[in-house]
């Protein structure tokens, strides 16, 4: 069955999407150039990322560069797609533009799964020297989902690239909707795992510190003691990656709404590209601010969120420890009472 030609792009949607995608592309480009400068051009050792070990650091820097580069190229591909669609007046999905722009989906998937690997490597390396290292089974499960998601993503890209020229509307839902649903589920599981892991590890580290030290001996983002080595680091990751996790859900959520809800495809699809741009830009900025050398810039951008999160978890953990102390005091009084009764007898 031959389907009708895709509708032309709305001028109103284009006036919103093109500037937003352009801004995201510029952010990704600047972030990539800054990363290259800091990773390979700066001679000051303390300006480079010192979180991973020396043996893994070159591979980590390479993976960072791949993530940044893929996100940047994805944005320029989307921007090119919109410009061609406006110039030709044929819409975003005419042949062969839609098939050739499968490369944008490829870049997006490479950037997204590189981000997931980097995020897990961050929290794993941060916690491995503490009393609360990440369980190896969790790492295996997380790696399994990344592998399955990567395979599914490549299938998704191939289907977009080979769809018949005159059967776009029927071929794509039939062969790619299952892959899109699976990607949506995997994407949610990876994001939820990262979010819960960051919060859980932060709570564990704060509890450990509160048990060992006074409640008032930390909580400032400016102290230079042992807090900066573990708690400050995991709080920084929690703030940054939570923001990235929220933006990472936008693209596939919008994509699913577009293909599941009838009657919105022609008017809603422009939002998908805006959300994808926001996701790519957010990933680049988050990974850049997470580097040790950019800690001062992180405090400028996220200092208030950082201190608020410290205060929130500090108060919560203090209440838990206070209840534990009251419970132990009560048990101690009961033991003393029993001992006195035994002695009197």
C-alpha positions, 0 to 999 in steps of 0.5 A: 500500500502506497502511503501519502507524502509526508506533510510539510514542516510547520513554519511555527515549529521550525522557528522553535526547533531550529534555534533550539537545535542550533543552541544545543549544537553549539553547546555540544561543540564548545563542550567537545573543544573544552574537553579536548583542551583539558584532556590533551593540551593542558600541562597542569596535572591537577586540571586533568581528571584524576578519578580513574586510575592511571591504567584506565584513564586513557580509555576513559578519556577516549570514551568521553571524546566518543560521547561528546563527538557523537552527541555533537554530530547528532545535533548537526545532522538534526539541524541539517535535516530541518534546514533541508526540510524547510528549503524543499518544503517536503517535510522531515520524512521524505525519501531519501532524507529520512533514510540517510538521516538514520546516521543521526540516530546512530550518533545519538545511540552511541552518545547515549550508551557511552554516557551510561558507561561513563556514569556507571564507571564514575560511581563504581570507581568513586565507591570502590575504595569505601566501605560500600563498593558496588556489588559485582552482580549489579555491574554485570546486570547493568552491563547486560542491559547496555549490551542488549540496548546497544544491539537493539539500537543498531537494529533500530538504526538499520530499519530506519535506513532500509525502510522502503521509499513509498511505505514509510508509515507502515513499514516503520511501525511494523518493524521498529515499534518493538525495538523502540519499546524495548529501547524505552524500557532499557533506557528507563531501567538504566536511568532508574538504576543510576538514580537509585544508586547515586542516592543510595551510595550518597546516603551510605557515605553520609551515614558512615561519616556521621558515625565517625565524625561530628554532625557539624564537622562537614556539610560545607562545600568549601572544606578541604578535608576528607569530605572532599574525597568521597562525600563531596564527589558522590554529591557532585555526581548525584546532582549532575547525573540526576539532571542528565537522567531526567533529560535522557528520558525526554527523547524516548518518552516523546518518541513513544507518545508520538507513535502510540497516541493517534493523531499527534504525529504530524504536529508533535514530531518537532518536539522529539528533535528538541528533546534529543537536542536537550539530552545531548547538550545536557550529557556533554555539560554534565560530563564536563562539569564532573571532571575534577578540573572543572570543580570550581565551575561546578560550584558556580553552576550547581553550588546551591543544589549541592549545599541543599542536597548536603543539608537534606541528607545530613538532617535525614541521617542525623534523625536516623542516628538520633533515633538509633541512639535513643533506642540504644540508650533505652536498651542500656537502661533496661539492661542496667535495671535488670542487673540491679534487680538481679543483684538485689535478689 
